[in-house]
Amino acid sequence: MAAHPTLPSPVSTSLLLLLLLLLSCCSELCAAATVSYDHRAVVIDGKRRVLISGSIHYPRSTPEMWPDLIQKSKDGGLDVIETYVFWNLHEPVQGQYDFGGRKDLVKFIKTVAAAGLYVHLRIGPYVCAEWNYGGFPVWLHFIPNIKFRIDNDPFKNEMQKFTTKIVDMMKQEMLFASQGGPIILSQIENEYGNVEQYYGPTAKSYIDWAASMATSLNVSVPWVMCQQDNAPDPIINTCNGFYCDNFKPNSDKKPKMWTENWSGWFLSFGGGVPYRPVEDLAFAVARFFQRGGTFQNYYMYHGGTNFGRTSGGPFIATSYDYDSPIDEYGLLRQPKWGHLRDLHIVIKQCEEALVATDPTYTSLGKNLEAHVYRTSSGRCAAFLANIDDQSDATVTFNGKPFHLPAWSVSILPDCQNVAFNTAKINSQTTVLEMKYTKTYDQAADESTGSSEISESEWKFFTEPIGSINSTFKNVGLLEQINTTADSSDYLWYSISIDVIGNEPFLFNGTQTTLHVDSLGHVLHVFVNGKLSASNQGSNADASFKLENVITLSSGQNRIDLLSATVGLKNYGQFFDLKGAGITGVILKNQNATRDLSSSQWTYQIGLKGEQLALHDNTQNSTWMSLSSLPKNQPLTWYMTYFDAPEHDDPVAIDFTGMGKGEAWVNGHSIGRYWPTYTSPPSGCVQSCDYRGPFSGSKCVRNCGQPSQSLYHVPRSLIQQGKTNRLVLFEEVGGDPTLVSFALREARSLCAHVSQSHPPPVDAVNTAQKKGAVLHLECPHSDRVISSVKFASFGTPHGTCGSYSHGNCSSTTALAILQQACIGVRSCDVKVSTEVFGDPCRDVVKSLAVEASCS
């Protein structure tokens, strides 16, 4: 009987595809390359390069997501992927290393290489990055006589050991460019110049040592230090910030490089959701290249998720979306991704001129500038800028008039024709929404599409209150991080008080004020086994005071204080010494005061449920079931099972109805949840004006709402065709039956393109190059445009979802768009009176469209 052929497993198929990709890219990346630099640019194999880079942090997504994220980066016009290396992730215990799963740095770099892109490896090993403890392992803090980030031998020994470990790994895997790999740049230290003044006279000797140590590792690619004006040769000092066009390197032999162009800003629990308009981001990029820059990196290009307890701050949220061009879920954020892609294409059209020489500057008027690059062979590229944040302008350049909107740059790759203007967006807007989905055996709610889990589907475990297991005693209050070594978010402080009936202020039934001082971050007060009060700090100030009226009974009374951290501080001078936990406890009433701070306290590090590993423990003897599930009870663990959501859209869990805690899917922590911590009611704007300097607080959404209620669950954590397990630890009380799953999908496609817009930057024929074109495309390859909800050619106004007709409008626009677009994945429509007729003469007209896919 003939043997049946063995079909490849999904895993082996993925490995085969990766191998094929690696082989296909070897012509460019597998050959050894020399990388150097001069005053204009990074030089690869003797050729100056304009390089566009984007940050993707490998542990903030999953290995299964990496190929798609990297391919979308390449499609968006990137040449380089930039990532930090996270010391505490890889060496959680001194001398014990972990490079598995999301921590597989080598696999990530090889995946980048397979896509044909370069890598900038930012070893640090201090990273900041809104990452727990700035990337330092907490065990480092306990080494005798250590002092972080100065000329201190214990610190330098460990820093050199880890840096060498990473470099040796890269060399063994042949990943540096000189070995045929993708790594063309490395970074040592990080933003030290921002805090150097606080570290005294040894700061400069530390920086000189770090530079010397790095270069001695012989990686054969340039090293950089960001925000380090005194970086010694041959280290390149680079810029981080919202704008870096004014930056100059500390030597005329070094190129102008921008290692962090902040594409948005980070989200904090208790804060609104920040975003950065793409018109301003594109303006910043264009200004950088206009004024001599040749390497620019988006921080972040994909932000991702702070899984587990990796977020820093404190109070950094679980979402690290960062308003990136690729969102937390791995979907394109439009129009940001598309508008920047168009910008990258045009900048690359200018590359030959940009690297050939320094620009020539000409003033075109107040706040109006022209910079021209010209090669010896006559190639010419020009950048025209209007840096006024209010007024548009018309300028004359090379004998021709050019209209410049306020706060914009026009790029002329041939010094004659505008190919791109930063304020004029041709790219579509894609409106994404969360569609609630059935993941349980009961029917979905017809009104919302969501499903709720019946009480019978849940099991629970009640966390004991106070210091009961693995306890120890100490006279006085202990600082939390020194006590827990960050092995858990939680530390119990417990004390018993005997109340004698004739005491003047502690007799039976007396109301007494409990006053607690805390360095942060969160505190829950339990009196005689019942939750009495809670309080927390904020990202701006983690410390706080709590005052609560309590009632003590005659006899023995127990006060249990649960202090919790929400990520350790990651930035600032001496951030590693910033403490947490309780510093003072006082009882008082009108008659007397008792300071308990110096009394004997009983301590417990962590929770009973953590000791039992409940996040990955399904033993029936541990979990309980009752006909009536305990709800809105503090310190409760919950477990249930769910089916994989249908389709292949990204998945989120909506924790509305819960308080604060942590969640695990199939044993993997998807991070801390905290939907009850809302942002301030004010500070948001209905429409953020992109014009004028940007800051992290300029453009904010979601005021008065939970900072984060939706939490990403990567598809690779969910088992298809199998039952999946969800475990929650709830600190303050919530109703787990309200937890629901949702899919992230495109709701609408919109575009609004004017006749005054440049033609598509990737136009391939003469007809396309002669005018503006509106382009729509469904994000999923298996979906088509199913309806056109709105179309207007004339003077339409409004934004996506609320377009309306203006004073003039073509009567044929809707029919033309329906005929051109319905039933196909993408369509292109010329924005022209030749197509729509002329509803109002002598007026610059535009085309606004809203469509949907299915």
N, C-alpha and C positions, 0 to 999 in steps of 0.2 A: 504494500500500500504506500503510495507516495506521501511523503511528509508535507504537511501544510507549512507555508512560509510563516515565519514569526513576524508579527506586526510590531513596529516600534512603539514603545510606551510614550506618553506625552512628555515625560522627563527626557528620554533619550532623543526624542524629536527636537526638543528645545536645545539640547546640547549640540545636536547636529546642525541646527540652524545657526547657532552661535559660532560653530567652527567654520561653516561656510562663509558667514559674514567676515570673520577674521581673515580667512584666505582671500576674500574679494577685496579687502582693504589693504592687503600687504604691499601692493604696488606703491602706496604712498607712505604708510606708517611703519611697515615691517622692516624697511631699509633703515640702517643707522643714519641719523641726521645730526648735524652740528647745529647747536643753538647758541647764539651770542646776542649782542645788542650794540647799537651805536646811539647817537643822540636823537635819531629819528624814530627808531622802531626796534622791536625784536627781530633778529635776523635768523632765518632758518635756511640752512644750506646755502649761505651767501646771499640770500634774497630777503630784503626788508619786507615785513608783512604788516598789513592792517589786520588786527585780530579782534573779533567780537566774541565775547565770552559770557557765560551765564552760570550762576551757582546752583547746583543741585547737591544736597547733602544726602549721601547714600542711606544713613539710618533713619531719615525722615520719610522714607518710602520703603517699599519692599523689593526684593530682587526681581519678582515677577513684573513689577512696574517699570524697572529701569530701562529695558529696551525701548518701550514706547515713549517714555519721557525723553530719552536721549534722541530718538528719531524725530520727535516733534521739535526738539531744540535745533537739530540740524536743519529741518524743514523751515524753521524760523530764521535761519541765516547765521547760526552760531558756528564758530570755528573751534571753540574751546569750552570744556566743562570745568568749572572750578569747584573744589570741595575742600572743606576742612578735614582734618583727621582728629577723631575724638578720643583723647587719651583715656578718660574714665570709662569709656565704652569698651575699649580693648584691653585695659589692664585694671579691672575692678578690684582685684586683690593683687598686692605687690608681687610681681614676678609670675603671675598667672594671666595668660593672654587668651583672648576670645576674638576670633575673626569669622564666626559662623553666622549664617542667615543675613539679617540686615546689616551685620557688622563686617561682611565680606568685602573688604576694601579692594582686594586684588580682583575679585570678580567684577566689581563695579568699574574699575579702571579698564579691564579688558572689554567690558561691554561698551564703554565709550570708544575704545580703539576699534571695535568691530563696526561701529557706525562711521568710522573715518574721521573722528574728531580728536583734538588734542586735549591734554589735561593740565591744569594748574593745580598742583598739590600743595595745599596750605597746611603744613605739618604743625606749625605753631610752636609748642603744643598747647599754649594758651589760645583759645579760640573765641571767647566771648559768646557770640552766636545765640544769645538768649538760651543757652544750654546750661544745664545744672553745673554750678561751681565753675563756670567758664571752661569746662572740659577737663579740669584737673581732677584726678581721683582724690577722694577725701582722705584716703590713707596717707597721702603726701603730707597732710597737715600735722600728722602725729610723729613724723620723723624728728628725733631730737635736734634742737638748735636750727631747725630749718626756717628760712625766711624766703617767701616767694618773690621771684622776679627782681632780685638784686644780686650783687656779686657775693653769693653765699654758696659755699662748697656743697652742702647737702642738697640744696635745690639744683645746682648746676649738674651734679652727678646724676640725679634722676632724670632731669631734662635731656641730658646728652644720651643717657641710656635708651630712653624711649625714642628720641629722634633717630638714633643710630639703628634701633630695631626696625623702624618703618623704612628707612633708606635701604637697609640690607634686604628687607622683604621685596622692595621694588627692584633692586638689582638682581636678586635671585630669580624673579619672574621676568627679567629683561624688559622692564617697563619704562625706563628712561629713554629719551629720544636717542641718545648716543648708542643705545643698545637695540634700536629699532622699535622702541615703545612709544606711547603717546605723550609721556610727561615732558613738557617743554619748559616748565617753570616750577620752582618750589618756593615756599615761604617759611621763614623762621620768625618767631615772635609775632605779635599782633597788636596794633594800635597802642604800643607802649608809649609813643610820644605824647599821647593824650594825658598820661598820668605821670610821666617821667619826673616832673618837677617835685613830686611828693616823696620820691624815693631817695633823695639826698645824693651825695657825691659819688656813691658806688653805682648809680644808675647807668652812667656812661660807660664805665668799665664793664658792666654786665652786658650792655648792648654790643660793645666791641668783642667781648668773649663769645656771645651768641653768633655773631657774624663769622668769627674765626672758626668756631666749632662747626658751623654749617658748611662753610666752604672746604673745610678739611675732609669732609665726607666724600668729596670727588664725585659728585653726581653728574658733572659735565653739562649742566643746564644752569641758567642764571637763577640766583636767589633774590627774593624781594623782601622788604620790610614795609608794611603799610603804616601810614601816619608816623613816619620816623624820619624827620628832617635831617637828623645827624647820622643816618645810616652810613657806615664806612664803606669805602670801595672794597670789592666790586658790587656790593649789595645795591640793588635799585630801590630807592624810596618811592612809594606810590601813594595815591590819594584815595580816601574813602569819604563819601558824603552824597548829598542830593545833587550837588553841582561841583565839578572839578575843572571847569574851563580855565580858572585863574591859577591853577596849580602849576608849579615849576619844580622839576627835580633838582636835587642839590648839586648837580654837576652837569655841565654842558655836554658831557659824554654819555649821559643816560637818557633813555626815552621817557616821554610823558605818558604815564600809565595810571589807570583808574581801576583799582581792585574791587571797590564796592560802590556801585551806583544803586542806591536804595530804591527799588522799584515800587515800594509801598512803605509799610511800617508794620511792626509786630503788634499782636493783639494781647491785651492783658485782661485777666479776670477783673471785672469791675470797670472796664473801659469800653468806649465805643469802638466800632470797627473802622480802622483807618483805610483809606485808599488814596492812590495817586493818579490823577488824570493822565491819560497817555499823551495828551498834547504837551504837557509839561515834561514828562519823562523823555519824549522824543526831542523836545527843545534842548534839554540838558545834554543828551547824547550828541546832537548835531553841533552844539556850541563847543563841546570838547574836541571833536574832530576838526571843527572850524579853526580852532586856536592851537593846533599842533599835536593833539593827542593821536595815538595810533593803537592803543590797547585799552579796551573798555569792557568791564564785566558788570552784569546785572546781579545785584544781591537783593532778592533771589529771582531766578528764572522759573524755578519750581520750589516753593517753600516746604510743602509737605505737612507732616504731623509730628507732634512731640509725643511719641508713644511712651507708655510706661511712666516713669518718674524722671524723664530726661529734661523737662522744661526747667528753665532757670528763672531769673528775675530778681526777687521772687514774684509770684503771681502771673508769670507768663502762661497764657492759655494753652490748651492742648493743640488747637489749630495754629499752624505756622504758615498759613496761606500767604501772607505778606503782600497780597494783591498782585501776585506774580503773573507773568504772561501765561504760564501753565498753572492752573489752580490746584488747590490741595488734593483734589480727587483725580488729577491727571488730565483734566479737560482743558482745551484752549479757552483762555479768557479773551473774548473778543469785545471790542476792537483792539485791545492792547497788543495781543500777539500779532495780529495781522498788520497793524500800523507800524509796529517795530520791524516786522519782516520786510515791509516795503522800504523802510529807512535803511536797513542793512543792505538790501540789494543796491540801492543808490550809492551808499558809501563805498561798496565794493566796486561800483563802476568808476569811482574816483581814485581807487587804490594806487594806480601807477603814479598819478600826480601827487597824492598825499605823501607817499614815502620818498619822493624824489628830492624834496626841498622843504625849507621852512616857508610858511605862508607870508604873503605880502598883504599888509593891512591898509585899508583905505576907509576914511570916514565918509559916510554918505549923508550926514546930518546928525542932529542930536539923537542919541540912542540908536543910530543906524550905522551898521558896519558891513564892510565887505572884506573877505579874506580870499586870496587867490593863490592857488598852487599851480605852478607851470613847470613842465619838464623841459629839458634841453632840446627834446625832439618836437616840442610844440604842443604836447598834450596839456590841457588846461581844465581845472575844476574850480568852481567858485561857490562860496557860501555867503548869502546875504541875510543879515540878521536885523530884526527889529526888537531890541531889548526893552522897549517901553512896555509897561504893564497895563496901559490903558488905550493908547491911540494907535489905530492902523496908520499905515503910511504908504506912499508911492514913491519909489526911488528910481533914479536913472542910473543904469549900469551898462557899460559898453554900448551907449547910445540908445538903449531900449528902456521903456518904463516897466517896472515890476511892482506889483502890489504885495505888501508885506503886512499881514495881520499882526496885531500887537503880540509880543512875546512869542515870536516864531522865527524860524530859519527856513529859507528856501535854498535848495541845493541844485546847482547847475553843473552836471558832470562834464559838459562841454563848454562852459562859460557863456552859453547862449540861451539855453532852454531850461525851464524849471522842470525837474523830474520829480521833486518832492517838496512839500511844505509841511512843517511839523504840526501846524494847526488845522490842516485840511485832511480829514480822514476819509479814505476810500474804502477801508475795510468794513465788513459788516459787524453789527453788534449781535451777539448771541445771548439771549436771555435764558438762563438756566433756572430750573425750579426743582424742588424736592417733591416727588410723587410718592405718596405713602402706599405701602404695598403689603399684601397678605403674606405672612411668614409662619402662620400658625394654623391649626386645624379648624379654627372657627372662621366664619365669614367676615370679610372686611366691612367696616362701617361704610354704609352707602353714602353718607353725607361728606365724608372726608377722604375715603379711600384707605384709611388707616385701619390697622387691626390692633386690638388690645388683648392681652393675655389674661385669660380667666384666672381666678385665684387658685384654682385646682392645678394649674400648670406650674405654679411656683413652689419651691421649697425654700426654707430659711434657716438661719443660724443666728442666735442672739449673742452678740459680743459681750463678754462680762465687763461690768463697769469697775474701773479702778485697778490698782496694782494687786494682782492675784497670783499670776504665774511668773516664774523667773524674775523675782523681784530682788531689790537690794535697798538698803537704807543709807541715808546721808543726812548729816546735820547741815541745814542750809539748802538753798535752791541752786540746782545745777544748770549750767548753760546747755541747751539742748543738743547742738551739733557735736560738741565735745563728748556728749554722753552717748548719743546714738550712732555717731560716725556715719550718719545718713543711711543707716541700714533700714530705716523705716521713716515714714512721715511723722510717726506718732511717738509721744512720750507721755506716760502717766505720771503726775505728781499727786500723791495721796497722803492725807493726814487724818488722824482721828482726834476728836476733841471731846473731852468729858465735861459735861455741863452739870454743875452742882446747883441745886435749887436756890440757894441764897446768894449766888453770884450776882453782882449789881447789874451786869448787862448781858449775861448769858443764861438767864433762867428760862424755864419752860414757856414756849410761846412767844418769846421776845423776837421782834423783828430787828435784824442786824444787817448792816451794810458790809458786803464783801467787796474789797477793793483789790484788784490784781493789776500789776504792771507787767507788760510782756514786750519782749523784743520782736515778737511775731512768731508765726504768721497768723494762726487761727487758734482760738481757745474755746473749749466747751466746758462749762461748769456743771458738775453733778453734786447735789447735796442729798445725802442719804439715799443714793441710788436713783435720783430723778434729775433729768436735765433741767437746770435752773436758768442758764443764760449762755449766750454765745457772742463772740465778737471776732473781728478780724482787722488786719491792716490793709494796705493797698500797695500797688506797685510803686507808688511815689514814696510811701513811708510804711514799712512793714510793722513798725512798733505801734502799740496802742495801750489804752487803759480800759479796764472793765470795772464798772460798779453795778452791783446787783443786790437788792434787798432779799435776804434769805431768812428763814425761820429755823432756829435750832431748838431741839427738844431737850428736856431733862434727861441726863444719862449720856451715853456715847453717841456722838454725831460724826459722820464721815464726810469729808470734802474731797472729791476726786476731780482733778483738773487735767483735761486731755489737751495737750498742746500739739499742734500739727504744723508742719512746714508745707509750703507750696512751691517747691523749687528753691535751690540755694542761689544766693547772689552770684552774678556772673560778670559784673563790670564795675569799674571804678578802682581808685587807689585803695590798696589793702582790702579788697573785697573779700579775700579769703578769711579775714578775721571778723567779718560781720556775723554776729551771733543770732540766736533765736531762743525762744522759750521764755519762761517766767522769771522775773527778777525781783518781784515783791508781792507779798500777800498780807493784807491787813484786814482785821475785823474791827468794826467800830459801831457804836451807837451814841446816843446823847450823853451817856454816862461815862464811857470809857473806850479805850482803844487797845487792841492786842495785835502786835506785829508777829506774824507767824513765819516771817522770812528766814529766821535763824533757828527755827524748830527742826525736829527730826522728821524728815519726809521719807516716804516709801516710793520707790520708782519702779516702773516697768517699761522696757523698751519695746515698742511695737504692740501688736494686737494678737490675741489668741488665734483669730482666724488666719493671720499671717503665719504663725507657728504651725498651724494645721495645713498650710498651703491650700486653703479653700478655693483659691482661684483655679486650681487644677485638680480638685479632690471631689470625686463623685460618690464617695462611700455613703450608703444609706444611713449608716449609724451616726454620721455627723449631721446630715441635713434632716430637717423636720418638715412634716406636712400637717397642716390643719385645715379643716373645712373653712375656717375664717383666717385668712392670711394677715399677720400683723402688718399694719400700714402706718406710715407717719410716725414710726418709732425710731429713735436714734440708735446708732451702733448695731445695725442689722445687716447681715449678709443674705443675699437672695441668689437663687439659681433657677434657671429654666432652660428649655430646649427650643430650638427653632429650626425651620427648614430654610434652605438657601433661597433668597429672593430670586424671582424669575428674571430672565433676560441677562444682559451683561453690563448694564449700567452700573456706575459706582454706587456704593451702598453707604448709608449713614444711619446712625441710631439717634432718634430724638428723645432726649432725656427730660423733656418737659414733664413735670409732676414729681421729679426727684429733687433732692436737696443738694448734697455735695458728696463726692466719693470717688471711686475708681471702678473701671469696668474691664472685664476680660472676655474675650471671645475665643473659645477653644484653648484656653490657657494663656493666650497672648493679651497683654495689657494694651488696650487702645487709648489709655491715658486717664488723667483725672477729669471728672465731669463736675460742673458747678453751675447749673442753669438758674439758680436763685440769686447769683451775684449779678446784679444789673448795672448797666452803665448810667452815668448821670443823666438827668432828664434834659439838660441843655448842652450845647456845644456842637450840635449837628447843623448842617446846612442842607437845604432842599436841593440846591444845585451848586456844586463847587466850581468856582471860577479858576480855570487852569492858569490864568495870567498872574504873574508875580511869583516871588519866591515861595517854594513849598516847604512845609515842615510837617512833622508827624501828627500834629494836632489840627492842621488846616482843614482837611477833608475827612469828616467822620460821619458814619452812618450808625443807625441802631440805637439812638439815644433813648434812655428809659426802658430798654429791653435787655434781656439776658445777653451778656457778652458772647456766650456760646451755648447754644442748645442742641446743635447737631454735631455729631462726632463721627469721623470717617472710620469705616471698617474696610480695609483693603480686601478685595475679592479673594486674594490668595489665602486669607485667614479663614475663609468660609469653605466648608467642604460641600461640593456639589453632590447631590444624590444621597447625602447622609444627614443624620441629625447633628445639629450644632449646639454648643453649650454657651450660655451667657451667664456670667457671674457678676454681681454687683456688690460693692460694699458701700453702704449708705451711712454717713456720719450723723446727719441731723434729723433725718426722717423724710420719707417720700412714699409715693404709691407706685410700685413697680409695674402694676397692671396698666399704667398709662404709657409705659415705654413702648415706642413703635419704631418700625424700620421704614426707611424711605430710599428711593432711587433718585439719583441726580441726572436729569435729562434736559435737553433743550426744549424750551416752550415756544420761543419765537425767534425768527431771524429778522433783523432790521438793518436798513442802510439808508443813509441820507447823503447824497452826493450832488454837488453843485456843478454847473457848467464851468465854473472857474477852477475846479480841481484839476490837477495834472492828470494825464492819462495813466492807465495802469503801468506800474514800474516794470512789469514783466511782459508788456505788450510785445507780440511777435510779428505783427503785420502793420503795414502803413496805416490802414484804416483805424486800427485801435489806437495808434500813437497820436491821432489827430484830435482826440477828445476824451472827456471823462466817461467812465464806464461804471455802472453799478453791478456788483457781483454778489450773488447769494449762493450759499452752499450748506447743505445739511452736514452736521458734524459726523454722523454715522454713515459709513459707506453703504449700508443696507437700507437706508431710508431716503425718501424722496420728498420734495416739496409738495404738500397736499392741499394747501390753500394759500391764497393771498388775501390777507385781512384788510390791508389798506394800501393804496397807491395814489400818489398825487404828484403831478409834474406842474410846476409853477412856483408858488411861494408858500409851500407847506411849512408848518412849524411844529414845535413840540419835541418830545423824546420818544424812544421806543416804548410802545405800549400806550402812548397818548398822543400820537400824531393827529393833526387836524389840517384841513385845507386852509389855504391862505386866501388873499383877495383875488388871486387868479389861479385857475387849475384846469388842466386839460381834461376833457370829458372822456378821453380814450385811454387814460393811463391804466386804470384797473384792468380793463380787458386785455391790453397789450401785455401787462405783466402776467396775467393768468395764462395767456397763450404761450408766453415764452418760458414760464417757470414751472407750472404745475406738471407733475409726473416725472420730473427729472431731479437728479441730486443737486445739480448746480446750474445756474443760468447767468448770462451776461447781457445787460441791456445798456445801450448807448444813451447817455444823458444828452439828448439833442432834440432840437425842434424838427429835425428831419424824421424823427421817430414819432414824436408826440404832437406835432404841430406847434404853433406859437400862440399860447393863450393870452400873453401880454407882452407886447413889443417893448424894446428898449429897457428890459428888466432882466437881470441875471437870474436865471431860473435854476431850480434844483428838483431832484427826484427823491421822494421819501417812500419807502416800502416797508411793510411788515408782513411776514409770511410765517408759515409753520410747516413742520416736517412730520411724517409718520411712516 
